[in-house]
Amino acid sequence: MGNYFFEGITLGLVLSISIGPVLFTIIEVGMTRGAKMAFCVSLGVFVSDVVIILIGHFFSELLTDFLPDLLIVKLVAAAIFLGIGLYKVFYQKTDFQKKLLNTHPLGYIQHFVKGMVINSLNPALFVFWLTMITIYEAKEPGASIWFFSGVLAITFSMDILKSIFSERINGIISVKKINKLIGFTGFVFILFGMIIIADSVGLNIKEALF
């Protein structure tokens, strides 16, 4: 079973360096709100992954028939990604150094929920995890448990390191550059929204973007 665990670790490392909304959200929150808030985002992402994997494990047959037809869900997710992206791009940025000193306790819950929502909104994530569940359940009993244990152990650990690192570099990067990062994060959200829309209507991604 150990080989399945190491296969999970390998995939976890690949997922940890993948560019997407979760990555930039953790970095942005770490730089603007501190490592503790970024950790809450990471924890939300982790819980979201666990819930999705459990749902996929127990309802794999139902989801296989149901997911391809979730056009409305995909479009709603795309709209939310686009909305968040546009907000980040055009919202008037402020000095987040001051906000680091005035963080409300409810912010921890807010950022935990943010991590869960951003991660869960990606329809491709359900399809991806469902595919992995199908593959490893077919190998032998217990294979998927070891595999996903490796995946989640690495992705969560790497997200924690990102949280710590992003806070550390906050002091050496100007507020202006942090605001530019927030704007860039907005463009990433917009891009993912466009990709979801393109996939929903059956367009080639390159054709949709170019």
C-alpha positions in Angstrom: 0.0 0.0 0.0 3.0 2.3 0.5 3.4 2.8 -3.2 -0.1 4.3 -3.4 0.8 6.7 -0.6 3.9 7.9 -2.5 1.9 8.2 -5.7 -0.4 10.5 -3.8 2.6 12.5 -2.5 3.8 12.9 -6.1 0.4 14.2 -7.3 0.2 16.4 -4.2 3.5 18.1 -5.1 2.2 18.7 -8.6 -1.1 20.2 -7.4 0.8 22.3 -4.8 2.7 24.2 -7.5 -0.3 24.5 -9.9 -1.3 28.1 -10.7 -4.9 28.8 -9.8 -7.3 30.9 -7.6 -6.4 28.9 -4.4 -2.7 29.5 -4.8 -3.0 33.3 -5.3 -5.7 33.6 -2.6 -3.4 32.0 0.0 -0.5 34.3 -1.1 -2.6 37.4 -1.1 -4.2 36.7 2.3 -0.8 35.9 3.8 0.6 39.1 2.6 -2.3 41.3 3.5 -3.8 39.6 6.5 -1.0 37.5 7.9 -0.1 33.8 8.1 -2.9 32.9 10.6 -5.6 34.2 8.2 -3.9 32.4 5.2 -3.8 29.2 7.3 -7.6 29.5 7.7 -7.9 29.7 3.9 -5.7 26.6 3.6 -7.7 24.8 6.2 -10.9 25.7 4.3 -9.4 24.3 1.1 -8.3 21.1 2.9 -11.8 20.5 4.4 -13.3 21.2 1.0 -11.1 18.6 -0.6 -11.9 16.0 2.1 -15.7 16.6 1.7 -15.5 16.4 -2.1 -13.5 13.2 -1.9 -15.9 11.6 0.6 -18.9 12.6 -1.5 -17.2 11.2 -4.6 -16.3 8.0 -2.8 -19.8 7.2 -1.5 -21.8 8.6 -4.5 -19.4 7.9 -7.4 -22.0 6.2 -9.6 -24.6 9.0 -9.1 -22.1 11.7 -9.7 -20.8 10.1 -12.9 -24.3 10.4 -14.4 -25.0 13.8 -12.8 -21.9 15.9 -13.2 -21.8 16.2 -17.0 -25.2 17.9 -17.0 -24.5 20.5 -14.3 -24.6 23.4 -16.8 -26.4 25.8 -14.4 -24.0 25.0 -11.5 -21.0 25.6 -13.8 -22.3 28.9 -15.0 -23.1 30.1 -11.5 -19.5 29.1 -10.5 -18.1 31.0 -13.5 -20.2 34.1 -12.6 -18.8 34.0 -9.0 -15.3 33.7 -10.2 -15.8 36.6 -12.7 -17.4 38.7 -9.9 -14.6 38.1 -7.5 -12.0 38.8 -10.2 -13.6 42.0 -11.3 -13.9 43.1 -7.7 -10.2 42.5 -7.1 -9.1 44.2 -10.3 -11.2 47.4 -10.0 -11.7 47.7 -6.2 -9.8 50.7 -4.8 -6.9 49.2 -2.9 -5.8 50.5 0.5 -2.9 50.2 2.8 -3.2 46.6 4.1 -0.3 47.1 6.5 -2.9 48.9 8.7 -5.4 46.2 8.4 -3.0 43.6 9.6 -3.2 45.3 13.0 -7.0 45.5 13.1 -8.2 42.0 12.2 -11.6 41.1 13.6 -11.8 37.6 15.2 -14.7 36.7 12.8 -12.1 37.1 10.0 -10.8 33.7 10.8 -14.1 32.1 10.1 -14.6 34.3 7.0 -11.3 33.2 5.5 -11.9 29.6 6.4 -15.2 29.8 4.5 -13.4 31.7 1.6 -11.0 28.8 1.2 -13.9 26.3 1.2 -15.9 28.2 -1.3 -13.1 29.1 -3.8 -12.0 25.5 -3.8 -15.4 24.0 -4.1 -16.6 26.3 -6.9 -14.3 24.7 -9.4 -16.5 22.0 -11.3 -13.3 20.5 -12.7 -12.2 19.6 -9.2 -15.2 17.2 -8.8 -14.5 15.6 -12.1 -10.8 15.3 -11.3 -11.3 13.7 -7.8 -14.0 11.4 -9.1 -11.6 10.2 -11.8 -8.9 9.5 -9.3 -11.3 7.7 -7.0 -12.5 5.5 -9.9 -8.9 4.6 -10.9 -7.7 3.8 -7.4 -10.8 2.0 -6.2 -10.3 -0.4 -9.2 -6.8 -1.3 -8.1 -7.4 -3.0 -4.8 -9.4 -2.3 -1.5 -7.9 0.5 0.5 -5.7 1.9 -2.4 -7.7 5.1 -2.7 -7.4 5.7 1.1 -3.6 5.5 1.0 -3.5 7.6 -2.2 -5.6 10.4 -1.0 -3.8 10.4 2.4 -0.6 11.2 0.5 -2.2 13.8 -1.7 -3.9 15.7 1.1 -0.9 15.5 3.5 1.3 17.2 0.9 -1.2 19.8 -0.4 -2.1 20.9 3.1 1.5 21.0 4.3 2.5 23.0 1.2 -0.4 25.4 1.7 0.8 26.0 5.3 4.3 26.8 4.0 2.8 29.2 1.5 0.9 30.9 4.3 4.1 31.4 6.3 6.2 32.4 3.4 3.7 35.0 2.1 3.6 36.7 5.5 7.4 36.8 5.7 7.8 38.5 2.3 5.2 41.1 3.2 7.8 43.2 5.0 10.1 43.5 2.0 7.5 44.2 -0.7 5.8 47.6 -1.0 2.1 48.1 -0.6 1.9 49.2 -4.2 3.3 45.8 -5.3 0.9 44.0 -3.0 -2.0 45.8 -4.6 -0.6 44.8 -8.0 -0.6 41.2 -6.8 -4.2 41.6 -5.8 -5.1 42.9 -9.2 -3.2 40.0 -10.9 -5.1 37.6 -8.6 -8.3 39.1 -10.0 -7.2 38.4 -13.5 -6.6 34.8 -12.5 -10.1 34.5 -11.2 -11.5 36.0 -14.4 -9.4 33.6 -16.5 -10.8 30.6 -14.6 -14.3 32.0 -14.9 -13.8 32.2 -18.7 -12.4 28.6 -18.8 -15.4 27.3 -16.9 -17.8 29.1 -19.3 -15.8 27.8 -22.4 -16.0 24.2 -21.0 -19.7 24.6 -20.2 -20.7 25.5 -23.7 -18.3 23.0 -25.3 -15.8 25.5 -26.7 -12.1 24.9 -27.1 -10.3 26.9 -24.4 -7.9 28.4 -26.8 -10.8 29.4 -29.1 -12.6 31.0 -26.1 -9.6 33.0 -25.0 -8.1 33.9 -28.3 
